[in-house]
Amino acid sequence: MDTLWCLKHVVLMIMLLGMLSFVRITQGIRFEIDREECVSHNVECEGDTLHCSFVVVKADNPWHYSDEEHINPILDQIAKLEEALYDIHFQQHWFDAQTERQSIVNKTMSRRAIYKAMLGSFFLITASFLQIHLLKRLFDRKQGLSRV
């Protein structure tokens, strides 16, 4: 009876895994074995890979954890890692904001430099035309005085 039960479940598991292999997605299956037995089966398929792992846990209560002295240090480490991760995210956000601010400042400085250069060129051109006009007037006067 036990051998028949074992064989029936092994065949059912193999058929279920075979059907899932055709779908080509990853699935997780939880088998709960409530008896001591040996599960073994030889799978010979070319090109396919079958990964199985078994974890055996014996507990009176399914939610029973090991001693708190083993879990508390792990929980403390998890809390420290969560805090460090939060700090890293905060710094990354701050650096991104600072980079954005610097980009805006650079664009504004570039515009200011261009406007300043254009304004300087305008005044230089205006001063050149003014000098040409004044020199023309000066030479026209000298020519007018030398003719008399």
ChimeraX attribute file (.defattr): number of C-alpha atoms within 10 A of each C-alpha:
attribute: neighborCount
match mode: 1-to-1
recipient: residues
	/A:1	6
	/A:2	9
	/A:3	10
	/A:4	9
	/A:5	9
	/A:6	16
	/A:7	15
	/A:8	11
	/A:9	15
	/A:10	15
	/A:11	12
	/A:12	12
	/A:13	14
	/A:14	13
	/A:15	12
	/A:16	12
	/A:17	14
	/A:18	12
	/A:19	11
	/A:20	13
	/A:21	15
	/A:22	8
	/A:23	9
	/A:24	8
	/A:25	7
	/A:26	8
	/A:27	9
	/A:28	5
	/A:29	10
	/A:30	6
	/A:31	9
	/A:32	7
	/A:33	10
	/A:34	6
	/A:35	8
	/A:36	6
	/A:37	10
	/A:38	8
	/A:39	9
	/A:40	8
	/A:41	10
	/A:42	5
	/A:43	10
	/A:44	9
	/A:45	8
	/A:46	6
	/A:47	5
	/A:48	9
	/A:49	10
	/A:50	10
	/A:51	5
	/A:52	6
	/A:53	5
	/A:54	7
	/A:55	5
	/A:56	8
	/A:57	7
	/A:58	8
	/A:59	10
	/A:60	7
	/A:61	7
	/A:62	8
	/A:63	7
	/A:64	9
	/A:65	10
	/A:66	9
	/A:67	8
	/A:68	10
	/A:69	8
	/A:70	10
	/A:71	12
	/A:72	11
	/A:73	11
	/A:74	12
	/A:75	12
	/A:76	11
	/A:77	12
	/A:78	12
	/A:79	12
	/A:80	12
	/A:81	12
	/A:82	12
	/A:83	12
	/A:84	12
	/A:85	12
	/A:86	12
	/A:87	12
	/A:88	12
	/A:89	12
	/A:90	12
	/A:91	12
	/A:92	12
	/A:93	12
	/A:94	12
	/A:95	12
	/A:96	12
	/A:97	12
	/A:98	12
	/A:99	12
	/A:100	12
	/A:101	12
	/A:102	12
	/A:103	12
	/A:104	12
	/A:105	12
	/A:106	12
	/A:107	12
	/A:108	12
	/A:109	12
	/A:110	12
	/A:111	12
	/A:112	12
	/A:113	12
	/A:114	12
	/A:115	12
	/A:116	12
	/A:117	12
	/A:118	12
	/A:119	12
	/A:120	12
	/A:121	12
	/A:122	12
	/A:123	12
	/A:124	12
	/A:125	12
	/A:126	12
	/A:127	12
	/A:128	12
	/A:129	12
	/A:130	12
	/A:131	12
	/A:132	12
	/A:133	11
	/A:134	12
	/A:135	12
	/A:136	12
	/A:137	12
	/A:138	12
	/A:139	11
	/A:140	11
	/A:141	11
	/A:142	11
	/A:143	11
	/A:144	10
	/A:145	9
	/A:146	7
	/A:147	6
	/A:148	5
